[in-house]
Amino acid sequence: MRLWPLLLLAGCATAPREAAVPPPDVQAEIARRLPAGVQDREGWAADIEASLATQRIEPTLENLCAVLAVTAQESGFVADPSVPDLPRIARAEIDRRADALHVPGFVIDAALKLPSPDGRSYGERLRGARTERDLSELYEDLTGSVPLGRRLFAGKNPVQTGGPMQVSIAFAEVSAAGYPWTMEGSVRDEVFTRRGGLYFGIAHLLGYPTPYTRKVHRFADYNAGRYASRNAGFQNAVAVASGIPLALDGDLLAPGAPLDRPGQTERAVRTLAPQLGMDARKIRKALERGDRLDFDDTPLHARVFALAEAKAGQPLPRAILPGIRLESPKITRELTTAWFAQRVDERYQQCMRQ
């Protein structure tokens, strides 16, 4: 089934408007546009402005509203938001890992009765965990102090996002150079603070150039990975040109796939090789630029769209909201990247109208 007619409206570009002029008093403008009821408005505004300034990101109204919209969606402006039913979710993850390693349940129960560094047993801390920071610190202590903890969690702390913008901790750890504040602990610890969560969240959201004319595609990238919307648009063009249905997930290459065992998108592109005038190695080399802005400038990108649009008889969108189902123990209903991006965009548009 061809997907492009169904998704055309979701990805059609609008004419780019001029970037909003930075307000004369950035902090005051941020504070004014924060949702009603946010505590310490001046503190939030100061941390957002400092994060933008340090990263040399222009504090236009569009950028300010993008940050506010993502933060409102992800945490409601709570630095370390609580997670409903967190003790049950955490215990289920411990049991899942134990089962995978064939560790009996009674061994887990015994380990959780041991005293932790703060004086409480690990089980007491687990039952009292309310936020991702609580849980992350529990896992880190369990890993550092209990042999079984090292076996279950060494290098694999299940808490992978945190803070007011729910930014990836792995992203923060590779983006810490230039961080403007003195860290009292690790980068992981800093993500759970207001200033750290905002700084790294802003870097992930705004710290790279995109070809987009609509912020909704940047919001989708925030959830699915940089250039996921652009890459989903390319996948759609490949599907149209080749007649091969593809998952529009933004992943152009299967991770670690050897040249002789390509992933789904790469296989579909290769069926077009004679028309593209490119062999498997040239196709692979171009697809490897899928995490860069200049993938748009490759002959592969131009030729695939030329073939697809000739076949479709009309222009095709250069960006599409990726069709990815969100997977997390915290999510209790079926949600997608498109749902996330559209919800954030609604908040963004409301902020811009203020």
Contacts in CASP RR format, 6 or more apart in sequence:
PFRMAT RR
TARGET T0000
AUTHOR 0000-0000-0000
METHOD contacts of the structure
MODEL  1
MRLWPLLLLAGCATAPREAAVPPPDVQAEIARRLPAGVQDREGWAADIEA
SLATQRIEPTLENLCAVLAVTAQESGFVADPSVPDLPRIARAEIDRRADA
LHVPGFVIDAALKLPSPDGRSYGERLRGARTERDLSELYEDLTGSVPLGR
RLFAGKNPVQTGGPMQVSIAFAEVSAAGYPWTMEGSVRDEVFTRRGGLYF
GIAHLLGYPTPYTRKVHRFADYNAGRYASRNAGFQNAVAVASGIPLALDG
DLLAPGAPLDRPGQTERAVRTLAPQLGMDARKIRKALERGDRLDFDDTPL
HARVFALAEAKAGQPLPRAILPGIRLESPKITRELTTAWFAQRVDERYQQ
CMRQ
1 245 0 8 1.000
2 239 0 8 1.000
2 240 0 8 1.000
2 243 0 8 1.000
2 245 0 8 1.000
3 236 0 8 1.000
3 239 0 8 1.000
3 245 0 8 1.000
3 246 0 8 1.000
3 248 0 8 1.000
4 236 0 8 1.000
4 237 0 8 1.000
4 239 0 8 1.000
4 240 0 8 1.000
4 312 0 8 1.000
4 316 0 8 1.000
4 317 0 8 1.000
7 236 0 8 1.000
7 248 0 8 1.000
7 317 0 8 1.000
7 320 0 8 1.000
7 321 0 8 1.000
8 316 0 8 1.000
8 317 0 8 1.000
10 317 0 8 1.000
10 320 0 8 1.000
10 321 0 8 1.000
10 338 0 8 1.000
11 214 0 8 1.000
11 217 0 8 1.000
11 229 0 8 1.000
11 233 0 8 1.000
11 317 0 8 1.000
11 319 0 8 1.000
11 320 0 8 1.000
11 321 0 8 1.000
12 317 0 8 1.000
13 212 0 8 1.000
13 213 0 8 1.000
13 214 0 8 1.000
13 317 0 8 1.000
13 318 0 8 1.000
13 319 0 8 1.000
14 213 0 8 1.000
14 214 0 8 1.000
15 213 0 8 1.000
16 213 0 8 1.000
19 58 0 8 1.000
19 60 0 8 1.000
19 62 0 8 1.000
20 60 0 8 1.000
20 61 0 8 1.000
20 62 0 8 1.000
20 352 0 8 1.000
21 60 0 8 1.000
21 61 0 8 1.000
22 58 0 8 1.000
22 59 0 8 1.000
22 60 0 8 1.000
22 61 0 8 1.000
23 29 0 8 1.000
23 59 0 8 1.000
23 61 0 8 1.000
23 64 0 8 1.000
26 45 0 8 1.000
26 49 0 8 1.000
26 52 0 8 1.000
26 59 0 8 1.000
26 64 0 8 1.000
27 42 0 8 1.000
27 45 0 8 1.000
27 46 0 8 1.000
27 49 0 8 1.000
28 45 0 8 1.000
29 61 0 8 1.000
29 64 0 8 1.000
30 44 0 8 1.000
30 45 0 8 1.000
30 48 0 8 1.000
30 49 0 8 1.000
30 64 0 8 1.000
30 68 0 8 1.000
31 41 0 8 1.000
31 42 0 8 1.000
31 44 0 8 1.000
31 45 0 8 1.000
32 354 0 8 1.000
33 64 0 8 1.000
33 65 0 8 1.000
33 68 0 8 1.000
33 351 0 8 1.000
33 354 0 8 1.000
34 41 0 8 1.000
34 44 0 8 1.000
34 45 0 8 1.000
34 68 0 8 1.000
34 77 0 8 1.000
35 68 0 8 1.000
35 72 0 8 1.000
35 76 0 8 1.000
35 77 0 8 1.000
38 44 0 8 1.000
38 76 0 8 1.000
38 77 0 8 1.000
39 77 0 8 1.000
43 194 0 8 1.000
44 77 0 8 1.000
44 194 0 8 1.000
44 198 0 8 1.000
47 194 0 8 1.000
47 195 0 8 1.000
47 196 0 8 1.000
47 198 0 8 1.000
47 199 0 8 1.000
48 64 0 8 1.000
48 67 0 8 1.000
48 68 0 8 1.000
48 198 0 8 1.000
48 202 0 8 1.000
49 59 0 8 1.000
50 180 0 8 1.000
50 195 0 8 1.000
50 199 0 8 1.000
51 180 0 8 1.000
51 195 0 8 1.000
51 196 0 8 1.000
51 198 0 8 1.000
51 199 0 8 1.000
51 202 0 8 1.000
51 203 0 8 1.000
52 58 0 8 1.000
52 59 0 8 1.000
52 63 0 8 1.000
52 67 0 8 1.000
52 202 0 8 1.000
52 206 0 8 1.000
53 59 0 8 1.000
54 178 0 8 1.000
54 179 0 8 1.000
54 180 0 8 1.000
54 199 0 8 1.000
55 199 0 8 1.000
55 202 0 8 1.000
55 203 0 8 1.000
55 206 0 8 1.000
55 207 0 8 1.000
57 63 0 8 1.000
57 202 0 8 1.000
57 206 0 8 1.000
57 207 0 8 1.000
61 352 0 8 1.000
62 215 0 8 1.000
62 352 0 8 1.000
63 206 0 8 1.000
64 351 0 8 1.000
65 348 0 8 1.000
65 351 0 8 1.000
65 352 0 8 1.000
66 205 0 8 1.000
66 206 0 8 1.000
66 215 0 8 1.000
66 218 0 8 1.000
66 219 0 8 1.000
66 348 0 8 1.000
67 165 0 8 1.000
67 198 0 8 1.000
67 202 0 8 1.000
67 205 0 8 1.000
67 206 0 8 1.000
68 347 0 8 1.000
68 348 0 8 1.000
68 351 0 8 1.000
69 219 0 8 1.000
69 344 0 8 1.000
69 345 0 8 1.000
69 347 0 8 1.000
69 348 0 8 1.000
69 351 0 8 1.000
70 165 0 8 1.000
70 201 0 8 1.000
70 205 0 8 1.000
70 219 0 8 1.000
70 222 0 8 1.000
70 344 0 8 1.000
71 77 0 8 1.000
71 164 0 8 1.000
71 165 0 8 1.000
71 198 0 8 1.000
72 347 0 8 1.000
73 340 0 8 1.000
73 343 0 8 1.000
73 344 0 8 1.000
73 347 0 8 1.000
74 81 0 8 1.000
74 163 0 8 1.000
74 164 0 8 1.000
74 165 0 8 1.000
74 166 0 8 1.000
75 81 0 8 1.000
75 163 0 8 1.000
75 164 0 8 1.000
75 165 0 8 1.000
75 166 0 8 1.000
76 164 0 8 1.000
77 164 0 8 1.000
78 164 0 8 1.000
79 163 0 8 1.000
79 164 0 8 1.000
79 192 0 8 1.000
79 193 0 8 1.000
79 194 0 8 1.000
79 197 0 8 1.000
80 131 0 8 1.000
80 132 0 8 1.000
80 133 0 8 1.000
80 162 0 8 1.000
80 163 0 8 1.000
80 164 0 8 1.000
80 192 0 8 1.000
80 193 0 8 1.000
81 131 0 8 1.000
81 132 0 8 1.000
81 163 0 8 1.000
81 164 0 8 1.000
82 130 0 8 1.000
82 131 0 8 1.000
83 89 0 8 1.000
83 130 0 8 1.000
83 131 0 8 1.000
83 132 0 8 1.000
83 330 0 8 1.000
84 330 0 8 1.000
86 129 0 8 1.000
86 130 0 8 1.000
86 131 0 8 1.000
86 132 0 8 1.000
86 134 0 8 1.000
86 135 0 8 1.000
87 126 0 8 1.000
87 127 0 8 1.000
87 128 0 8 1.000
87 129 0 8 1.000
89 329 0 8 1.000
89 330 0 8 1.000
90 126 0 8 1.000
90 129 0 8 1.000
90 135 0 8 1.000
90 138 0 8 1.000
90 158 0 8 1.000
91 126 0 8 1.000
92 329 0 8 1.000
93 158 0 8 1.000
93 329 0 8 1.000
94 108 0 8 1.000
94 152 0 8 1.000
95 105 0 8 1.000
95 108 0 8 1.000
97 152 0 8 1.000
97 153 0 8 1.000
98 104 0 8 1.000
98 105 0 8 1.000
98 107 0 8 1.000
98 108 0 8 1.000
98 152 0 8 1.000
101 151 0 8 1.000
101 152 0 8 1.000
103 148 0 8 1.000
103 151 0 8 1.000
103 152 0 8 1.000
107 148 0 8 1.000
108 148 0 8 1.000
111 122 0 8 1.000
111 142 0 8 1.000
111 146 0 8 1.000
111 148 0 8 1.000
111 149 0 8 1.000
112 121 0 8 1.000
112 122 0 8 1.000
112 123 0 8 1.000
112 126 0 8 1.000
113 121 0 8 1.000
113 122 0 8 1.000
113 123 0 8 1.000
114 121 0 8 1.000
114 122 0 8 1.000
114 145 0 8 1.000
114 146 0 8 1.000
115 121 0 8 1.000
116 122 0 8 1.000
116 125 0 8 1.000
116 138 0 8 1.000
116 141 0 8 1.000
116 142 0 8 1.000
116 145 0 8 1.000
117 141 0 8 1.000
117 145 0 8 1.000
118 125 0 8 1.000
118 141 0 8 1.000
122 138 0 8 1.000
122 141 0 8 1.000
122 142 0 8 1.000
122 146 0 8 1.000
125 134 0 8 1.000
125 138 0 8 1.000
126 138 0 8 1.000
128 134 0 8 1.000
129 135 0 8 1.000
129 138 0 8 1.000
131 192 0 8 1.000
132 159 0 8 1.000
132 161 0 8 1.000
132 162 0 8 1.000
132 163 0 8 1.000
132 192 0 8 1.000
133 162 0 8 1.000
133 163 0 8 1.000
133 192 0 8 1.000
135 158 0 8 1.000
135 159 0 8 1.000
136 157 0 8 1.000
136 159 0 8 1.000
136 188 0 8 1.000
136 192 0 8 1.000
139 153 0 8 1.000
139 157 0 8 1.000
139 158 0 8 1.000
139 159 0 8 1.000
140 157 0 8 1.000
140 188 0 8 1.000
142 149 0 8 1.000
142 152 0 8 1.000
142 153 0 8 1.000
143 149 0 8 1.000
143 150 0 8 1.000
143 152 0 8 1.000
143 153 0 8 1.000
143 154 0 8 1.000
143 155 0 8 1.000
143 157 0 8 1.000
144 150 0 8 1.000
157 169 0 8 1.000
157 188 0 8 1.000
159 169 0 8 1.000
160 168 0 8 1.000
160 169 0 8 1.000
160 170 0 8 1.000
161 167 0 8 1.000
161 168 0 8 1.000
161 169 0 8 1.000
162 169 0 8 1.000
162 191 0 8 1.000
162 192 0 8 1.000
162 197 0 8 1.000
163 191 0 8 1.000
163 192 0 8 1.000
163 193 0 8 1.000
163 194 0 8 1.000
163 196 0 8 1.000
163 197 0 8 1.000
164 194 0 8 1.000
164 197 0 8 1.000
164 198 0 8 1.000
165 197 0 8 1.000
165 198 0 8 1.000
165 200 0 8 1.000
165 201 0 8 1.000
165 202 0 8 1.000
165 204 0 8 1.000
165 205 0 8 1.000
167 191 0 8 1.000
167 197 0 8 1.000
167 200 0 8 1.000
167 201 0 8 1.000
167 204 0 8 1.000
168 204 0 8 1.000
169 187 0 8 1.000
169 188 0 8 1.000
169 191 0 8 1.000
171 200 0 8 1.000
171 203 0 8 1.000
171 204 0 8 1.000
172 187 0 8 1.000
172 188 0 8 1.000
172 190 0 8 1.000
172 191 0 8 1.000
172 196 0 8 1.000
172 197 0 8 1.000
172 200 0 8 1.000
172 201 0 8 1.000
173 187 0 8 1.000
173 188 0 8 1.000
175 200 0 8 1.000
175 203 0 8 1.000
175 204 0 8 1.000
176 187 0 8 1.000
179 190 0 8 1.000
179 196 0 8 1.000
179 199 0 8 1.000
180 199 0 8 1.000
181 190 0 8 1.000
181 195 0 8 1.000
181 196 0 8 1.000
181 199 0 8 1.000
183 189 0 8 1.000
183 190 0 8 1.000
190 196 0 8 1.000
190 197 0 8 1.000
190 200 0 8 1.000
191 197 0 8 1.000
191 200 0 8 1.000
204 222 0 8 1.000
205 218 0 8 1.000
205 222 0 8 1.000
206 218 0 8 1.000
208 226 0 8 1.000
208 293 0 8 1.000
209 293 0 8 1.000
210 217 0 8 1.000
210 218 0 8 1.000
210 221 0 8 1.000
210 227 0 8 1.000
210 230 0 8 1.000
210 293 0 8 1.000
211 230 0 8 1.000
211 293 0 8 1.000
211 296 0 8 1.000
211 318 0 8 1.000
211 319 0 8 1.000
212 218 0 8 1.000
212 229 0 8 1.000
212 230 0 8 1.000
212 319 0 8 1.000
214 319 0 8 1.000
215 345 0 8 1.000
215 348 0 8 1.000
216 321 0 8 1.000
216 341 0 8 1.000
216 342 0 8 1.000
216 344 0 8 1.000
216 345 0 8 1.000
216 348 0 8 1.000
217 229 0 8 1.000
217 230 0 8 1.000
217 319 0 8 1.000
217 321 0 8 1.000
217 341 0 8 1.000
218 229 0 8 1.000
219 340 0 8 1.000
219 341 0 8 1.000
219 344 0 8 1.000
219 345 0 8 1.000
219 348 0 8 1.000
220 228 0 8 1.000
220 229 0 8 1.000
220 321 0 8 1.000
220 322 0 8 1.000
220 337 0 8 1.000
220 338 0 8 1.000
220 340 0 8 1.000
220 341 0 8 1.000
221 227 0 8 1.000
221 228 0 8 1.000
221 229 0 8 1.000
222 344 0 8 1.000
223 324 0 8 1.000
223 326 0 8 1.000
223 337 0 8 1.000
223 340 0 8 1.000
223 341 0 8 1.000
224 249 0 8 1.000
224 250 0 8 1.000
224 322 0 8 1.000
224 324 0 8 1.000
224 337 0 8 1.000
226 291 0 8 1.000
227 250 0 8 1.000
227 290 0 8 1.000
227 291 0 8 1.000
227 292 0 8 1.000
227 293 0 8 1.000
227 295 0 8 1.000
228 249 0 8 1.000
228 250 0 8 1.000
228 251 0 8 1.000
228 322 0 8 1.000
228 324 0 8 1.000
228 337 0 8 1.000
229 250 0 8 1.000
229 319 0 8 1.000
229 320 0 8 1.000
229 321 0 8 1.000
229 322 0 8 1.000
230 295 0 8 1.000
230 296 0 8 1.000
230 318 0 8 1.000
230 319 0 8 1.000
231 250 0 8 1.000
231 251 0 8 1.000
231 252 0 8 1.000
231 290 0 8 1.000
231 295 0 8 1.000
231 322 0 8 1.000
232 248 0 8 1.000
232 249 0 8 1.000
232 250 0 8 1.000
232 319 0 8 1.000
232 320 0 8 1.000
232 321 0 8 1.000
232 322 0 8 1.000
232 323 0 8 1.000
233 248 0 8 1.000
233 316 0 8 1.000
233 317 0 8 1.000
233 318 0 8 1.000
233 319 0 8 1.000
233 320 0 8 1.000
234 252 0 8 1.000
234 295 0 8 1.000
234 301 0 8 1.000
234 304 0 8 1.000
234 305 0 8 1.000
235 246 0 8 1.000
235 247 0 8 1.000
235 248 0 8 1.000
235 249 0 8 1.000
235 250 0 8 1.000
235 252 0 8 1.000
235 265 0 8 1.000
236 246 0 8 1.000
236 248 0 8 1.000
236 308 0 8 1.000
236 316 0 8 1.000
236 317 0 8 1.000
236 320 0 8 1.000
237 304 0 8 1.000
237 305 0 8 1.000
237 307 0 8 1.000
237 308 0 8 1.000
237 309 0 8 1.000
237 316 0 8 1.000
238 244 0 8 1.000
238 246 0 8 1.000
238 265 0 8 1.000
238 268 0 8 1.000
238 269 0 8 1.000
238 272 0 8 1.000
238 304 0 8 1.000
238 308 0 8 1.000
239 245 0 8 1.000
239 246 0 8 1.000
239 248 0 8 1.000
239 268 0 8 1.000
240 308 0 8 1.000
240 311 0 8 1.000
240 312 0 8 1.000
240 316 0 8 1.000
241 272 0 8 1.000
241 275 0 8 1.000
241 304 0 8 1.000
241 307 0 8 1.000
241 308 0 8 1.000
241 311 0 8 1.000
242 268 0 8 1.000
242 269 0 8 1.000
242 271 0 8 1.000
242 272 0 8 1.000
244 267 0 8 1.000
244 268 0 8 1.000
244 271 0 8 1.000
246 264 0 8 1.000
246 265 0 8 1.000
246 268 0 8 1.000
247 264 0 8 1.000
247 323 0 8 1.000
248 320 0 8 1.000
248 322 0 8 1.000
248 323 0 8 1.000
249 322 0 8 1.000
249 323 0 8 1.000
249 324 0 8 1.000
250 322 0 8 1.000
251 265 0 8 1.000
252 265 0 8 1.000
252 266 0 8 1.000
252 287 0 8 1.000
252 290 0 8 1.000
253 262 0 8 1.000
253 263 0 8 1.000
253 265 0 8 1.000
253 266 0 8 1.000
253 284 0 8 1.000
253 287 0 8 1.000
253 288 0 8 1.000
253 290 0 8 1.000
254 261 0 8 1.000
254 262 0 8 1.000
254 263 0 8 1.000
254 264 0 8 1.000
254 266 0 8 1.000
257 263 0 8 1.000
257 266 0 8 1.000
259 280 0 8 1.000
259 281 0 8 1.000
259 284 0 8 1.000
262 270 0 8 1.000
262 280 0 8 1.000
262 284 0 8 1.000
265 287 0 8 1.000
266 283 0 8 1.000
266 284 0 8 1.000
266 287 0 8 1.000
269 276 0 8 1.000
269 283 0 8 1.000
269 287 0 8 1.000
269 300 0 8 1.000
269 304 0 8 1.000
270 280 0 8 1.000
270 283 0 8 1.000
272 304 0 8 1.000
272 307 0 8 1.000
273 279 0 8 1.000
273 280 0 8 1.000
273 283 0 8 1.000
275 303 0 8 1.000
275 307 0 8 1.000
276 283 0 8 1.000
276 299 0 8 1.000
276 300 0 8 1.000
276 303 0 8 1.000
276 304 0 8 1.000
276 307 0 8 1.000
277 303 0 8 1.000
278 286 0 8 1.000
278 299 0 8 1.000
278 300 0 8 1.000
278 303 0 8 1.000
282 300 0 8 1.000
283 300 0 8 1.000
286 295 0 8 1.000
286 298 0 8 1.000
286 299 0 8 1.000
286 300 0 8 1.000
286 301 0 8 1.000
287 300 0 8 1.000
289 295 0 8 1.000
289 298 0 8 1.000
295 301 0 8 1.000
296 318 0 8 1.000
305 316 0 8 1.000
305 318 0 8 1.000
308 316 0 8 1.000
309 315 0 8 1.000
309 316 0 8 1.000
321 337 0 8 1.000
321 338 0 8 1.000
321 341 0 8 1.000
321 342 0 8 1.000
322 337 0 8 1.000
322 338 0 8 1.000
323 336 0 8 1.000
323 337 0 8 1.000
323 338 0 8 1.000
324 336 0 8 1.000
324 337 0 8 1.000
325 334 0 8 1.000
325 335 0 8 1.000
325 336 0 8 1.000
326 335 0 8 1.000
326 336 0 8 1.000
326 337 0 8 1.000
326 339 0 8 1.000
326 340 0 8 1.000
END
